[in-house]
Amino acid sequence: MINELPMLTKLHLKSFELSDYLVQQIFRGLEVMQTISGFKEYSVADVRDSVEAKLSNPKTKPESRQKLQKVLDWINGDSNVIKVDFLKNLPPAKRLEVLSERIDELEKKEELLSLKTDKLITKANKALKK
């Protein structure tokens, strides 16, 4: 696991735009390891297992499944990996073009995630000051 976080909070998963209900489902039954500033922290391994269990449930909606897969990739440290096997049959110039487009897409997504993360951090800081 590349993720350096030893513990996760519900706020971490909410940053991936998971619904409150889905976050509750993931954390239901997990043991709280510690509480810091009012935030309950859970073991990364426990959260990973819970996300994997939710993904294996056939009743999980496709939209939720995509978000959960992003969370799982992040926990496993695979969120910044671009799989390029599909490019092996393309000429080098086309490969570069496709990869360049992917990089542009990912940079836009990163920018949006950064904005959302900043908003969540601001919200969390306001909650801590109350």
ChimeraX attribute file (.defattr): number of C-alpha atoms within 10 A of each C-alpha:
attribute: neighborCount
match mode: 1-to-1
recipient: residues
	/A:1	12
	/A:2	10
	/A:3	13
	/A:4	9
	/A:5	10
	/A:6	10
	/A:7	17
	/A:8	20
	/A:9	19
	/A:10	18
	/A:11	19
	/A:12	15
	/A:13	19
	/A:14	16
	/A:15	18
	/A:16	16
	/A:17	17
	/A:18	19
	/A:19	14
	/A:20	13
	/A:21	8
	/A:22	18
	/A:23	19
	/A:24	12
	/A:25	14
	/A:26	22
	/A:27	17
	/A:28	11
	/A:29	10
	/A:30	13
	/A:31	13
	/A:32	15
	/A:33	11
	/A:34	12
	/A:35	11
	/A:36	8
	/A:37	8
	/A:38	9
	/A:39	15
	/A:40	16
	/A:41	18
	/A:42	20
	/A:43	17
	/A:44	19
	/A:45	15
	/A:46	17
	/A:47	24
	/A:48	18
	/A:49	13
	/A:50	19
	/A:51	22
	/A:52	16
	/A:53	11
	/A:54	18
	/A:55	20
	/A:56	11
	/A:57	10
	/A:58	9
	/A:59	9
	/A:60	14
	/A:61	10
	/A:62	11
	/A:63	9
	/A:64	16
	/A:65	18
	/A:66	13
	/A:67	17
	/A:68	25
	/A:69	15
	/A:70	15
	/A:71	25
	/A:72	20
	/A:73	17
	/A:74	16
	/A:75	21
	/A:76	15
	/A:77	14
	/A:78	15
	/A:79	15
	/A:80	9
	/A:81	8
	/A:82	11
	/A:83	7
	/A:84	10
	/A:85	7
	/A:86	8
	/A:87	14
	/A:88	9
	/A:89	9
	/A:90	11
	/A:91	9
	/A:92	11
	/A:93	8
	/A:94	12
	/A:95	16
	/A:96	13
	/A:97	11
	/A:98	15
	/A:99	14
	/A:100	12
	/A:101	12
	/A:102	13
	/A:103	13
	/A:104	12
	/A:105	11
	/A:106	14
	/A:107	12
	/A:108	12
	/A:109	12
	/A:110	12
	/A:111	11
	/A:112	12
	/A:113	15
	/A:114	13
	/A:115	12
	/A:116	15
	/A:117	17
	/A:118	13
	/A:119	13
	/A:120	16
	/A:121	14
	/A:122	12
	/A:123	11
	/A:124	13
	/A:125	11
	/A:126	10
	/A:127	11
	/A:128	11
	/A:129	7
	/A:130	5
